[in-house]
């Protein structure tokens, strides 16, 4: 569920890059969900041409996914348009992302382009208008709920539409085939005496034929945001843990990340021990480190031997991300409520369940009145929840309170981040002399909030 401030921030980003008209269409889809063209036109009171052009811009930049759904009870279908909130912030990268999606058409760029495809930095665009029936999907979901003990993660409609449109990995990263003449065969052939003008004419004809073939197949390409996000995630995790490393372990930690090649998933990094030692040999003092010492340090850094390859080590990035998220929220609690609140909140986060008041007092070694007052403040601001438990032991009924962290505290934190980022953007856009003098401070604050949003939403 996208928060109100999250929608406003996304609309502001779209407005800055594509103008108010496109942002108006985007806001309509974010607020009301999937809609057909006629309904968007009716709600916004714009011309069909204006809405169509805005939708094309949003689709080109992977911010909107179109899909076909049945109309009424008949056999006809109608195209719906759905805003993909998670893609809006990702569609603003430079280079290839600036153009949304492209069709490579020249033979001379194919080799370098295929290198990007092979490394998964570029992928083929998903199906443009896949068929998706929300009613059928809802019926199948309800029937699965009646099945005995079936555990299934509920997906939102936008995730289901994206999954329907998604290609297989073999299709996503299918390289462009090479269409090149064998130079040696051409030189041995009697036709090698053709004039330069004739060869140039044939080359132009070949390019035109190639262009028409690609246009006919309608193969569109885009940047693979998952790959770019994973690269940022690796860098974040490497930098986040550096200040906590022991003396002498920094080179091994850096070499581990430098030696990682192809990743199996988006939550772990795998590096061969030979590659780690090779990178260490290029660092100061690395050649004197023994294999036993390197292995021991890697295990201390939570890098475990890979089950698939005993000569490789694997690091679970999700543990670093989870700890970093908790630290971000705990830091906010400390700034807002003080050290005592930080201590109590951290205890509740780590317990991951209900904790009695007396246990909180005993564990934190804080004054009883301070604990009660702090718990009340956190409960009042919806950070924690409480429950009264009745105990029937002894001569009469007694009661005590248990406390737990609210399930929605992270969503609340993200909404606060979006709200703050939105305010900073609006302050930076004002033409005010005082604000202009503080523009660098505003930019730094906005960058800090953007990093936090990426940590919670993209990592």
Order of alpha helices (4+ residues) and beta strands (2+ residues): alpha-alpha-beta-alpha-alpha-beta-beta-alpha-beta-alpha-beta-beta-alpha-alpha-alpha-alpha-alpha-beta-alpha-alpha-beta-alpha-alpha-beta-beta-alpha-alpha-beta-alpha-alpha-beta-beta-alpha-alpha-alpha
